[in-house]
Amino acid sequence: MRRIGHALASLRWRLTLTFIALLLPLLVLLAGYQYVTLRASLISNRVGELQANLNSARRLITAKEKALGAATTGTLLLCRGHPALVARAVANAVSTVTGQTVQVAVYDSSLAEEAVAPVGASPPNLDASALQQVMTRGTRSGAEQITTGNGDQLVVGFPVAVGTGACGVVQLSVSMTPITDVLNAEILLITAGGLVMVILATVLGVMLTGRTLRPMRRLAATAEQLAAGDLGARSRLTPSSDEVGQLAGSFDHMADRIQEAFTAQQDSEAQVRRFIADASHELRTPLTALKGYIDVLRRGAGREPAALDAALEAMSNESERMRVLVLDLLTLARLDAQRESHPEEFDLNATVSALLNEGVPGMPAVVQRNFTPGPLFVRADRGAVSTIVRNLLVNACKYAHGAAQHWSTAVDAGWAKLEVRDEGPGIPAGDLPHVFERFYRGEKTRAREEGGSGLGLSIVQSLARAQGGDVAIRSAEGAGTTVTVWLQLAPVPPPLPTD
């Protein structure tokens, strides 16, 4: 029973039963309409037969009167003062024509019963109002079903017409049993047909809804796979324009986004772990050196002025290296937190010139400047752009020591372009794809001795992208290195109105 209840609670069966619940009233209405229509048709046909029987009886009476040489027909005799005689003749004639299956009652103009047939029969009587309407209108009455001791009877009154009026009523009654038998048989057929239709509709409904809901089951199975950790699971349903097809497309798109987000989260967590490990390693080196020099001084080296000066100088260098590293780490942390920047419009040429004039340790003798004529206004965070220029300058002086540098600015496809090219040794092809990675250094030993942390270009890239721009690098061993930074141009102010 639990399994049956679970099956009936499924969407497949709920939809099927809903369809059946909608179908049943329609079948009932159709069956009721068919029953009423058939009953009316059968009664109408039976009334037509009674009319035909009465007409046949009239022809029979007319033929007998002619054979006897009568001057008038039976209808006229009934109207001319011989009602009882003619009533018996009409009743017997109708009874003879119908084979004793129809009971006949004849009423005169005063609606008094004059004769019945067969002899001794007790036919049901129409009420006086119905008989009076037949007399007044000169048309037959409606078919009435009257219950008697012998069962239901179908009773109809016909006028005995004279010109446009009537002088009597012939009432014919017949048993409703044949009609009732046909209707009962029709009810059985309709009931059996309805049951067959309901069964077929249920079977077909279950099959069709099962086929329609098959993609839903596939989506449910895919969702379970996703919940189990299989982020590559997809429904792979054929796209379609119906609601199920749209749902499948949205589901697969959602799964793609979830997988991308999860992968990005994993990459971010892995990057954070590498970052912490690299930062710890980089900080450990100067801290270890400082602790070593302190231990040396504690052992008495501080009493010798030369040794003391050398230890303090080394400690100062390591402290400066650690300070620069911490500042770089704070810069990256602010960029990762996506803190709000403060863009403003300023002249890129003036900012770069000021920083080149300020210089850094190890500046080469040749620093060429090829800036655009006039100011080049950009919209960016001035401090971020200054950090970008300073890091590029420090890197060029550090890794291309003494080599000439060429700084230039230009407008390139709607962007402000800042480019620095050095004539140094270049970057090996194996290191070039990794230069923007944090803590990556192609020459680790040399970089540590000069105080490098491997964060300079990472900061440049993060700052450039935070301003809505980007950075690229080109290099080859023995051919120097070129770094290009793109920044957003400042909006062009509208021209001043002229008088």
C-alpha positions as CSV (number, residue, x, y, z in Angstrom):
1,M,0.0,0.0,0.0
2,R,2.9,2.4,0.8
3,R,4.3,1.8,-2.7
4,I,0.9,2.5,-4.3
5,G,0.5,5.6,-2.2
6,H,4.0,6.7,-3.2
7,A,3.2,6.1,-6.9
8,L,-0.1,8.0,-6.7
9,A,1.7,10.9,-5.0
10,S,4.0,11.3,-8.0
11,L,3.6,14.1,-10.4
12,R,3.0,11.6,-13.2
13,W,-0.1,10.1,-11.5
14,R,-1.3,13.5,-10.3
15,L,-1.3,14.9,-13.8
16,T,-3.0,11.7,-15.1
17,L,-5.7,11.8,-12.4
18,T,-6.2,15.5,-13.1
19,F,-6.8,14.8,-16.7
20,I,-9.2,11.9,-15.8
21,A,-11.1,14.2,-13.4
22,L,-11.5,16.7,-16.2
23,L,-12.5,14.0,-18.6
24,L,-15.2,12.4,-16.4
25,P,-17.6,15.4,-16.3
26,L,-17.3,15.7,-20.1
27,L,-18.1,12.0,-20.6
28,V,-21.1,12.3,-18.2
29,L,-22.4,15.4,-20.0
30,L,-21.9,13.7,-23.4
31,A,-23.7,10.5,-22.2
32,G,-26.6,12.6,-20.7
33,Y,-26.9,14.5,-24.0
34,Q,-26.8,11.3,-26.0
35,Y,-29.5,9.7,-23.7
36,V,-31.8,12.7,-23.8
37,T,-31.4,13.0,-27.6
38,L,-32.0,9.2,-28.2
39,R,-35.1,9.3,-25.9
40,A,-36.6,12.3,-27.7
41,S,-35.9,10.6,-31.1
42,L,-37.5,7.3,-30.0
43,I,-40.6,9.1,-28.7
44,S,-40.8,11.2,-31.8
45,N,-40.6,8.1,-34.0
46,R,-43.2,6.4,-31.9
47,V,-45.6,9.4,-32.1
48,G,-45.1,9.4,-35.9
49,E,-46.0,5.7,-36.0
50,L,-49.2,6.5,-34.0
51,Q,-50.1,9.2,-36.4
52,A,-49.6,6.9,-39.3
53,N,-51.8,4.3,-37.6
54,L,-54.5,6.8,-37.1
55,N,-54.3,7.8,-40.8
56,S,-54.5,4.2,-41.8
57,A,-57.6,3.7,-39.6
58,R,-59.3,6.7,-41.2
59,R,-58.6,5.3,-44.7
60,L,-60.0,2.0,-43.5
61,I,-63.2,3.6,-42.2
62,T,-63.6,5.7,-45.4
63,A,-63.2,2.5,-47.6
64,K,-65.9,0.7,-45.5
65,E,-68.3,3.6,-45.7
66,K,-67.9,3.8,-49.5
67,A,-68.5,0.1,-49.7
68,L,-71.7,0.5,-47.8
69,G,-72.7,3.5,-49.9
70,A,-72.5,6.0,-47.1
71,A,-72.8,9.6,-48.1
72,T,-70.3,10.9,-45.5
73,T,-67.1,9.8,-43.8
74,G,-66.9,8.6,-40.2
75,T,-65.3,11.8,-39.2
76,L,-68.3,13.8,-40.3
77,L,-70.7,11.4,-38.7
78,L,-68.9,11.9,-35.4
79,C,-69.4,15.6,-35.8
80,R,-73.0,15.4,-37.0
81,G,-74.6,13.6,-34.0
82,H,-73.5,10.0,-34.1
83,P,-70.5,10.1,-31.8
84,A,-70.9,6.7,-30.2
85,L,-71.3,4.9,-33.5
86,V,-68.3,6.5,-35.1
87,A,-66.2,6.3,-31.9
88,R,-66.5,2.6,-31.8
89,A,-65.7,2.4,-35.6
90,V,-62.6,4.6,-35.1
91,A,-61.4,2.7,-32.0
92,N,-61.9,-0.7,-33.7
93,A,-60.2,0.5,-36.9
94,V,-57.2,1.8,-35.1
95,S,-57.0,-1.3,-32.9
96,T,-57.2,-3.4,-36.1
97,V,-54.5,-1.5,-37.9
98,T,-52.1,-1.6,-35.0
99,G,-52.6,-5.2,-34.2
100,Q,-54.1,-4.7,-30.8
101,T,-50.9,-3.1,-29.5
102,V,-52.3,0.4,-29.1
103,Q,-55.1,1.3,-26.8
104,V,-57.6,3.8,-28.2
105,A,-60.0,6.2,-26.5
106,V,-62.4,8.5,-28.4
107,Y,-63.8,11.7,-26.9
108,D,-66.6,13.8,-28.4
109,S,-66.7,17.6,-28.6
110,S,-67.7,17.8,-24.9
111,L,-64.6,15.6,-24.1
112,A,-66.8,12.8,-22.9
113,E,-65.3,9.3,-23.5
114,E,-67.5,7.6,-26.2
115,A,-65.5,4.4,-26.9
116,V,-62.3,2.5,-26.1
117,A,-60.5,-0.3,-27.9
118,P,-59.7,-3.1,-27.4
119,V,-63.0,-3.8,-25.6
120,G,-62.5,-3.8,-21.9
121,A,-59.2,-1.9,-22.0
122,S,-58.6,0.8,-19.5
123,P,-56.3,3.3,-21.3
124,P,-54.7,6.1,-19.3
125,N,-56.4,9.5,-19.9
126,L,-54.9,12.8,-20.7
127,D,-55.9,15.5,-18.4
128,A,-58.8,17.8,-19.4
129,S,-56.5,20.8,-20.2
130,A,-54.5,18.7,-22.6
131,L,-57.7,17.4,-24.4
132,Q,-59.1,20.9,-24.5
133,Q,-56.0,22.3,-26.1
134,V,-56.3,19.6,-28.8
135,M,-59.9,20.6,-29.4
136,T,-59.2,24.4,-29.4
137,R,-56.0,24.4,-31.5
138,G,-56.8,21.5,-33.8
139,T,-53.3,20.0,-33.4
140,R,-52.1,16.9,-31.6
141,S,-51.0,17.1,-28.0
142,G,-47.5,16.6,-26.8
143,A,-46.4,13.1,-26.0
144,E,-46.9,12.4,-22.3
145,Q,-45.6,9.5,-20.2
146,I,-48.2,8.3,-17.7
147,T,-47.6,5.6,-15.2
148,T,-50.3,2.9,-14.9
149,G,-50.7,-0.5,-13.2
150,N,-49.3,-2.1,-16.4
151,G,-46.3,0.1,-16.6
152,D,-45.5,3.4,-18.2
153,Q,-47.6,4.4,-21.2
154,L,-46.9,6.9,-24.0
155,V,-50.1,8.9,-24.5
156,V,-50.9,11.3,-27.5
157,G,-54.2,13.0,-28.4
158,F,-55.1,13.6,-32.0
159,P,-57.9,16.0,-33.2
160,V,-60.9,14.8,-35.3
161,A,-60.5,17.6,-37.8
162,V,-63.4,19.4,-39.6
163,G,-62.1,22.2,-41.7
164,T,-60.0,24.4,-39.4
165,G,-61.6,23.1,-36.2
166,A,-62.1,19.8,-34.3
167,C,-65.2,18.0,-33.1
168,G,-63.5,15.2,-31.1
169,V,-60.3,13.7,-29.9
170,V,-58.7,10.3,-30.6
171,Q,-56.3,9.4,-27.8
172,L,-53.7,6.7,-28.5
173,S,-51.6,5.1,-25.8
174,V,-48.8,2.6,-26.2
175,S,-46.5,0.9,-23.8
176,M,-43.1,2.6,-23.1
177,T,-41.4,-0.8,-22.5
178,P,-39.8,-1.0,-26.0
179,I,-38.4,2.5,-25.7
180,T,-37.3,1.8,-22.1
181,D,-35.5,-1.4,-23.1
182,V,-33.6,0.5,-25.9
183,L,-32.7,3.3,-23.5
184,N,-31.5,0.8,-20.8
185,A,-29.4,-1.0,-23.4
186,E,-28.0,2.4,-24.4
187,I,-27.2,3.2,-20.8
188,L,-25.3,-0.1,-20.5
189,L,-23.4,0.6,-23.7
190,I,-22.6,4.2,-22.7
191,T,-21.4,3.0,-19.2
192,A,-19.3,0.3,-20.7
193,G,-17.9,2.6,-23.3
194,G,-17.2,5.3,-20.7
195,L,-15.3,2.8,-18.5
196,V,-13.3,1.6,-21.5
197,M,-12.5,5.2,-22.4
198,V,-11.5,6.1,-18.8
199,I,-9.2,3.0,-18.7
200,L,-7.7,3.8,-22.0
201,A,-7.3,7.5,-21.0
202,T,-5.6,6.4,-17.8
203,V,-3.2,4.1,-19.6
204,L,-2.4,6.6,-22.3
205,G,-2.2,9.4,-19.8
206,V,0.3,7.5,-17.7
207,M,2.3,6.7,-20.8
208,L,2.2,10.2,-22.3
209,T,2.9,12.0,-19.0
210,G,5.7,9.5,-18.3
211,R,7.2,10.4,-21.7
212,T,6.7,14.1,-21.1
213,L,8.2,13.9,-17.6
214,R,11.1,11.8,-18.6
215,P,13.3,14.9,-19.0
216,M,12.3,15.9,-15.4
217,R,13.5,12.6,-14.1
218,R,16.7,13.1,-16.0
219,L,17.1,16.5,-14.4
220,A,16.4,15.0,-11.0
221,A,19.1,12.4,-11.5
222,T,21.5,15.0,-12.7
223,A,20.7,17.1,-9.7
224,E,21.5,14.1,-7.4
225,Q,24.8,13.6,-9.2
226,L,25.7,17.3,-8.7
227,A,24.7,17.0,-5.0
228,A,27.0,13.9,-4.8
229,G,29.9,16.0,-6.0
230,D,30.0,15.2,-9.7
231,L,30.1,18.8,-11.0
232,G,30.5,17.7,-14.6
233,A,27.1,16.0,-14.7
234,R,24.7,17.6,-17.2
235,S,21.2,16.6,-18.4
236,R,22.4,16.8,-22.1
237,L,18.8,17.2,-23.2
238,T,18.0,18.3,-26.7
239,P,17.1,22.0,-26.5
240,S,13.5,22.8,-27.3
241,S,11.1,25.7,-27.1
242,D,8.7,24.2,-24.6
243,E,8.8,24.7,-20.9
244,V,10.7,21.5,-20.2
245,G,13.4,22.3,-22.8
246,Q,13.8,25.8,-21.3
247,L,14.1,24.3,-17.8
248,A,16.7,21.9,-19.0
249,G,18.7,24.6,-20.7
250,S,18.5,26.8,-17.6
251,F,19.5,23.8,-15.4
252,D,22.6,23.0,-17.5
253,H,23.5,26.7,-17.6
254,M,23.2,26.8,-13.8
255,A,25.3,23.7,-13.5
256,D,28.0,25.3,-15.7
257,R,28.0,28.4,-13.5
258,I,28.2,26.3,-10.3
259,Q,31.1,24.4,-11.7
260,E,32.8,27.6,-12.8
261,A,32.2,29.2,-9.4
262,F,33.4,26.1,-7.6
263,T,36.5,25.8,-9.8
264,A,37.2,29.5,-9.2
265,Q,36.8,29.0,-5.5
266,Q,39.2,26.1,-5.6
267,D,41.7,28.1,-7.6
268,S,41.3,31.0,-5.2
269,E,41.8,28.8,-2.2
270,A,44.8,27.2,-3.8
271,Q,46.1,30.7,-4.7
272,V,45.6,31.9,-1.1
273,R,47.4,28.8,0.2
274,R,50.3,29.4,-2.2
275,F,50.3,33.1,-1.4
276,I,50.5,32.4,2.4
277,A,53.2,29.8,1.9
278,D,55.2,32.1,-0.4
279,A,54.7,35.1,1.9
280,S,55.8,33.1,4.9
281,H,58.8,31.9,3.0
282,E,59.7,35.4,1.9
283,L,59.3,36.8,5.3
284,R,61.1,34.0,7.0
285,T,64.3,34.8,5.1
286,P,64.8,38.4,6.4
287,L,63.6,37.4,9.8
288,T,66.1,34.6,10.0
289,A,68.8,36.9,8.9
290,L,67.9,39.5,11.5
291,K,67.8,36.9,14.2
292,G,71.2,35.6,13.1
293,Y,72.8,39.1,13.3
294,I,71.2,39.7,16.7
295,D,72.7,36.4,17.9
296,V,76.1,37.4,16.5
297,L,75.9,40.8,18.3
298,R,74.9,39.0,21.6
299,R,78.0,36.9,21.3
300,G,80.2,40.0,21.5
301,A,80.6,41.1,17.9
302,G,79.1,44.4,18.9
303,R,82.3,45.3,20.7
304,E,84.2,45.6,17.4
305,P,83.1,48.8,15.6
306,A,83.7,47.3,12.1
307,A,81.7,44.2,12.8
308,L,78.9,46.2,14.5
309,D,78.6,48.6,11.5
310,A,78.5,45.6,9.1
311,A,75.8,43.8,11.2
312,L,73.7,47.0,11.5
313,E,74.0,47.7,7.8
314,A,72.9,44.1,6.9
315,M,70.1,44.3,9.5
316,S,68.9,47.6,7.9
317,N,68.9,46.1,4.4
318,E,66.9,43.1,5.6
319,S,64.5,45.3,7.5
320,E,64.0,47.5,4.3
321,R,63.5,44.4,2.2
322,M,60.9,43.1,4.7
323,R,59.2,46.6,4.8
324,V,58.9,46.6,1.0
325,L,57.6,43.1,1.0
326,V,55.0,43.9,3.6
327,L,53.9,47.0,1.6
328,D,53.6,44.9,-1.5
329,L,51.6,42.3,0.3
330,L,49.2,45.0,1.7
331,T,48.8,46.4,-1.8
332,L,47.8,43.0,-3.2
333,A,45.5,42.4,-0.2
334,R,43.7,45.7,-0.9
335,L,43.4,44.8,-4.6
336,D,42.0,41.4,-3.7
337,A,39.5,43.0,-1.4
338,Q,38.4,45.2,-4.3
339,R,38.5,48.3,-2.3
340,E,37.0,51.4,-3.9
341,S,39.4,53.4,-5.9
342,H,39.2,57.2,-6.4
343,P,39.5,57.9,-10.1
344,E,40.3,61.4,-11.3
345,E,41.3,63.0,-14.5
346,F,45.0,63.9,-14.8
347,D,47.8,64.3,-17.3
348,L,49.6,60.9,-17.8
349,N,52.6,62.6,-19.4
350,A,53.1,64.9,-16.4
351,T,52.8,62.1,-13.9
352,V,55.3,59.8,-15.7
353,S,57.7,62.6,-16.2
354,A,57.7,63.5,-12.5
355,L,58.3,59.9,-11.5
356,L,61.2,59.6,-14.0
357,N,62.7,62.8,-12.7
358,E,62.4,61.5,-9.2
359,G,64.2,58.3,-10.2
360,V,65.0,55.1,-8.3
361,P,68.3,53.4,-7.3
362,G,70.1,52.0,-10.4
363,M,68.7,54.5,-12.9
364,P,70.5,54.1,-16.3
365,A,72.3,56.9,-18.1
366,V,69.9,56.8,-21.0
367,V,66.2,57.3,-20.3
368,Q,64.4,58.4,-23.5
369,R,61.0,60.0,-23.4
370,N,58.7,60.0,-26.4
371,F,55.4,61.4,-25.1
372,T,52.4,62.6,-27.1
373,P,52.4,66.3,-28.0
374,G,50.5,68.2,-25.3
375,P,48.8,66.6,-22.3
376,L,47.3,63.1,-22.4
377,F,44.4,63.0,-19.9
378,V,43.4,59.7,-18.4
379,R,40.7,58.8,-15.9
380,A,42.2,56.6,-13.2
381,D,43.4,56.5,-9.6
382,R,46.5,58.7,-9.6
383,G,48.1,56.8,-6.8
384,A,47.6,53.5,-8.6
385,V,49.1,54.8,-11.8
386,S,52.1,56.2,-9.9
387,T,52.6,52.7,-8.3
388,I,52.4,51.1,-11.8
389,V,55.1,53.5,-13.2
390,R,57.3,53.1,-10.1
391,N,57.2,49.3,-10.2
392,L,57.9,49.2,-14.0
393,L,60.9,51.6,-13.4
394,V,62.2,49.5,-10.5
395,N,61.9,46.3,-12.5
396,A,63.6,47.8,-15.5
397,C,66.5,49.1,-13.4
398,K,66.8,45.8,-11.5
399,Y,66.6,43.2,-14.2
400,A,68.1,45.3,-17.0
401,H,70.8,47.1,-14.9
402,G,72.4,50.0,-16.8
403,A,70.5,49.3,-20.1
404,A,68.8,52.2,-21.9
405,Q,65.1,52.7,-21.3
406,H,62.5,54.1,-23.7
407,W,59.3,55.5,-22.3
408,S,56.5,56.5,-24.6
409,T,52.8,57.4,-24.5
410,A,50.2,57.3,-27.2
411,V,46.5,57.0,-28.0
412,D,45.7,53.5,-29.3
413,A,42.1,52.6,-30.4
414,G,40.5,54.8,-27.8
415,W,42.9,53.9,-25.0
416,A,45.8,55.7,-23.4
417,K,48.9,53.6,-23.9
418,L,52.0,53.7,-21.7
419,E,55.0,51.7,-22.9
420,V,58.4,51.1,-21.5
421,R,61.1,49.3,-23.4
422,D,64.6,48.4,-22.1
423,E,67.6,47.1,-24.0
424,G,68.5,44.5,-21.3
425,P,69.0,40.8,-21.6
426,G,65.3,40.0,-22.0
427,I,63.3,37.2,-20.4
428,P,63.7,33.5,-21.2
429,A,60.7,32.0,-23.2
430,G,60.0,29.5,-20.4
431,D,59.6,32.3,-17.8
432,L,57.6,34.7,-19.9
433,P,54.1,33.1,-19.4
434,H,54.6,33.3,-15.6
435,V,56.0,36.8,-15.1
436,F,52.6,38.1,-13.7
437,E,52.3,35.2,-11.2
438,R,52.9,36.2,-7.6
439,F,56.3,35.4,-6.1
440,Y,57.5,34.0,-9.5
441,R,61.1,34.8,-10.4
442,G,63.1,33.4,-13.1
443,E,66.4,34.1,-11.3
444,K,65.5,33.5,-7.7
445,T,69.0,33.8,-6.2
446,R,69.8,37.0,-8.0
447,A,66.5,38.5,-7.2
448,R,66.8,37.9,-3.5
449,E,70.3,39.4,-3.3
450,E,68.8,42.6,-4.9
451,G,65.8,42.6,-2.7
452,G,63.2,41.4,-5.2
453,S,60.0,39.7,-4.1
454,G,58.4,38.6,-7.4
455,L,55.4,40.8,-6.7
456,G,56.1,43.8,-8.9
457,L,54.5,42.8,-12.1
458,S,51.6,41.1,-10.3
459,I,50.8,44.4,-8.6
460,V,51.1,46.2,-12.0
461,Q,48.6,43.8,-13.6
462,S,46.2,44.0,-10.7
463,L,46.3,47.8,-10.5
464,A,45.9,48.2,-14.3
465,R,42.8,45.9,-14.4
466,A,41.4,47.6,-11.3
467,Q,41.4,50.8,-13.3
468,G,39.5,49.2,-16.2
469,G,42.7,48.7,-18.3
470,D,45.2,45.9,-18.8
471,V,48.9,45.2,-19.2
472,A,51.0,43.0,-21.7
473,I,54.6,42.1,-21.9
474,R,56.8,41.2,-24.9
475,S,60.4,39.9,-24.5
476,A,63.1,37.7,-26.0
477,E,66.5,36.7,-24.7
478,G,69.1,39.2,-25.9
479,A,66.4,41.6,-27.4
480,G,65.2,43.4,-24.4
481,T,61.7,43.7,-22.8
482,T,58.7,45.8,-23.6
483,V,55.8,46.3,-21.1
484,T,52.6,48.0,-22.3
485,V,49.9,49.4,-20.1
486,W,46.5,50.6,-21.3
487,L,44.4,53.1,-19.3
488,Q,41.1,54.7,-19.9
489,L,41.1,58.0,-21.6
490,A,39.4,60.9,-19.9
491,P,36.1,61.9,-21.5
492,V,36.5,64.7,-24.1
493,P,34.9,67.9,-22.9
494,P,32.3,69.4,-25.2
495,P,33.5,72.3,-27.3
496,L,32.8,75.8,-25.9
497,P,29.9,77.6,-27.5
498,T,30.9,80.3,-30.0
499,D,29.3,83.7,-30.1
